[in-house]
């Protein structure tokens, strides 16, 4: 796998650009859209904590490459930060990375945005970086996220019990998924089909 370098990707009115401090106000607005930080099963920052959230993401390089998700369309909302996503747990020695730390403003959830983002990230991971496998993980109680990952065509690998702390002090089980290189052509065709119908 090639080194994972900062890159900007764009598809169907959605742009992924490396997350930077200048995205703070937009990310704060995205979190306020639905008061997403109140969900106990996500890592969405409270508005006052957005700068720290970005600083933490940047400090995790090279093991994490965080992106701001931007509305690159035309009309109302164009140019707005609508969420964030990341490559993380990047392991070049075995051609593996994960996609996660993903959240979108409530008004952009269950739209073409997630499909576009995943198609861009997976295409770059498999076709440019040469990944052998791309992983995903989510909270065992985040059934919406599990369903979204499964709709991508990812396979459920298993559950890591008592794996990570939640913001409320409880400890979550983590559900692990992955897409292998050999599965990518079918997944890519499926995601393109989904976008053609959205």
C-alpha positions as CSV (number, residue, x, y, z in Angstrom):
1,X,0.0,0.0,0.0
2,X,1.2,3.5,-0.9
3,X,1.7,6.1,1.8
4,X,-1.6,7.8,2.7
5,X,-1.1,11.4,1.9
6,X,-3.5,14.3,2.4
7,X,-5.7,14.5,-0.7
8,X,-8.9,16.3,-1.8
9,X,-11.6,14.1,-3.4
10,X,-14.9,15.2,-5.1
11,X,-17.9,13.4,-6.5
12,X,-21.5,14.3,-7.2
13,X,-21.6,17.5,-5.3
14,X,-19.6,16.3,-2.2
15,X,-16.0,17.2,-1.5
16,X,-13.7,15.6,1.0
17,X,-10.8,17.9,2.0
18,X,-8.2,17.4,4.7
19,X,-9.7,18.6,8.0
20,X,-8.1,21.8,9.3
21,X,-8.7,24.3,12.1
22,X,-10.4,26.6,9.5
23,X,-13.3,24.0,9.4
24,X,-14.2,24.5,13.0
25,X,-17.1,26.9,12.7
26,X,-18.6,24.8,9.9
27,X,-18.2,21.6,11.9
28,X,-19.8,23.2,14.9
29,X,-22.8,24.1,12.8
30,X,-23.0,20.5,11.4
31,X,-23.0,19.1,15.0
32,X,-25.8,21.6,16.0
33,X,-27.9,20.3,13.2
34,X,-29.7,17.6,15.2
35,X,-27.7,18.2,18.4
36,X,-25.7,15.1,17.5
37,X,-23.4,15.3,20.5
38,X,-26.3,14.2,22.7
39,X,-26.3,10.7,21.2
40,X,-24.4,8.5,23.6
41,X,-23.3,6.1,20.8
42,X,-21.4,8.5,18.7
43,X,-18.2,10.6,19.0
44,X,-19.7,13.9,17.8
45,X,-18.1,16.8,19.7
46,X,-20.1,19.3,21.6
47,X,-19.9,22.7,19.9
48,X,-17.5,24.1,22.4
49,X,-15.2,21.1,21.9
50,X,-14.8,21.3,18.1
51,X,-11.4,22.8,18.2
52,X,-10.1,20.1,20.5
53,X,-11.8,17.5,18.3
54,X,-9.9,18.8,15.2
55,X,-6.6,19.1,17.1
56,X,-6.9,15.5,18.3
57,X,-7.6,14.3,14.7
58,X,-4.5,16.1,13.5
59,X,-2.4,14.8,16.3
60,X,-3.3,11.2,15.3
61,X,-1.4,11.5,11.9
62,X,0.0,9.4,10.2
63,X,-2.4,6.8,11.7
64,X,-5.4,8.9,10.9
65,X,-6.3,11.2,8.0
66,X,-9.4,13.2,8.8
67,X,-11.5,14.9,6.2
68,X,-14.1,17.7,6.3
69,X,-17.2,16.7,4.2
70,X,-18.2,19.8,2.2
71,X,-21.4,20.5,0.2
72,X,-19.8,21.1,-3.2
73,X,-23.1,21.6,-5.0
74,X,-24.8,24.7,-6.2
75,X,-27.5,26.7,-4.5
76,X,-28.5,26.9,-0.8
77,X,-25.9,25.3,1.4
78,X,-23.1,25.2,-1.2
79,X,-19.7,25.3,0.5
80,X,-21.0,24.3,3.9
81,X,-19.2,21.8,6.1
82,X,-21.7,19.0,6.6
83,X,-19.7,16.5,8.5
84,X,-16.4,14.6,8.8
85,X,-14.9,11.2,8.1
86,X,-11.5,9.6,8.3
87,X,-9.1,7.0,7.2
88,X,-7.8,5.5,10.5
89,X,-5.8,2.6,11.9
90,X,-3.7,2.9,8.8
91,X,-1.3,-0.1,8.6
92,X,0.8,0.2,5.3
93,X,2.8,-3.0,6.1
94,X,-0.3,-5.1,5.6
95,X,-2.2,-2.9,3.1
96,X,-5.0,-2.2,5.6
97,X,-6.9,0.8,6.8
98,X,-10.3,1.6,8.2
99,X,-12.9,4.2,7.4
100,X,-14.6,5.8,10.4
101,X,-15.0,8.7,12.7
102,X,-17.9,9.5,10.3
103,X,-20.8,11.7,11.1
104,X,-23.0,14.1,9.2
105,X,-25.4,16.9,10.0
106,X,-28.8,15.4,10.7
107,X,-30.3,17.1,7.6
108,X,-27.7,15.2,5.4
109,X,-28.2,11.8,6.9
110,X,-29.9,9.1,4.8
111,X,-29.1,11.0,1.7
112,X,-26.6,10.5,-1.2
113,X,-23.9,12.1,0.9
114,X,-22.7,8.9,2.7
115,X,-22.8,6.8,-0.5
116,X,-20.7,9.5,-2.3
117,X,-18.2,9.7,0.5
118,X,-17.8,5.9,0.8
119,X,-17.4,5.5,-2.9
120,X,-14.7,8.2,-3.0
121,X,-12.8,6.8,0.0
122,X,-13.1,3.1,-1.0
123,X,-12.0,4.0,-4.6
124,X,-9.0,5.8,-3.4
125,X,-8.1,3.1,-0.9
126,X,-8.4,0.2,-3.3
127,X,-7.6,1.7,-6.7
128,X,-4.9,4.3,-5.7
129,X,-3.4,3.1,-2.4
130,X,-3.6,-0.6,-3.2
131,X,-5.4,-1.7,0.0
132,X,-5.9,-5.4,0.5
133,X,-8.7,-4.7,3.0
134,X,-10.7,-1.8,4.3
135,X,-12.4,-2.1,7.7
136,X,-15.2,-0.4,9.5
137,X,-16.3,-0.4,13.1
138,X,-19.3,0.9,15.1
139,X,-21.0,0.7,18.5
140,X,-23.0,-2.4,19.1
141,X,-26.0,-0.2,19.9
142,X,-25.6,2.0,16.8
143,X,-28.0,0.0,14.7
144,X,-28.3,2.9,12.2
145,X,-24.6,2.8,11.5
146,X,-24.5,-1.0,11.3
147,X,-27.3,-0.9,8.7
148,X,-25.5,1.8,6.7
149,X,-22.2,-0.2,6.7
150,X,-24.1,-3.4,5.6
151,X,-25.8,-1.5,2.8
152,X,-22.3,-0.7,1.5
153,X,-21.7,-4.4,1.0
154,X,-19.3,-4.8,3.9
155,X,-19.1,-8.2,5.6
156,X,-19.5,-8.5,9.4
157,X,-16.3,-9.9,10.9
158,X,-17.4,-10.1,14.5
159,X,-17.7,-8.3,17.8
160,X,-15.0,-7.1,20.1
161,X,-16.5,-7.3,23.6
162,X,-15.8,-4.6,26.2
163,X,-13.7,-2.7,23.7
164,X,-14.0,1.0,24.1
165,X,-15.3,3.7,26.5
166,X,-18.4,5.7,25.6
167,X,-18.7,9.4,26.6
168,X,-21.2,8.5,29.3
169,X,-18.6,6.2,31.0
170,X,-20.1,2.9,29.9
171,X,-18.0,0.5,27.8
172,X,-19.2,-0.5,24.4
173,X,-18.8,-3.7,22.4
174,X,-17.5,-2.9,18.9
175,X,-18.9,-4.4,15.8
176,X,-16.3,-5.0,13.1
177,X,-16.8,-5.1,9.3
178,X,-14.6,-5.2,6.2
179,X,-14.4,-5.2,2.5
180,X,-11.6,-7.2,0.9
181,X,-9.9,-6.3,-2.4
182,X,-11.6,-9.1,-4.3
183,X,-15.0,-7.9,-3.2
184,X,-14.4,-4.3,-4.3
185,X,-15.5,-4.5,-8.0
186,X,-19.0,-5.7,-6.9
187,X,-19.2,-3.2,-4.1
188,X,-18.1,-0.4,-6.4
189,X,-20.8,-1.4,-9.0
190,X,-23.4,-1.5,-6.2
191,X,-22.5,2.0,-4.9
192,X,-22.5,3.5,-8.4
193,X,-26.0,1.9,-8.9
194,X,-27.2,3.4,-5.6
195,X,-26.0,6.9,-6.6
196,X,-27.6,6.6,-10.0
197,X,-31.0,6.1,-8.3
198,X,-30.6,8.9,-5.6
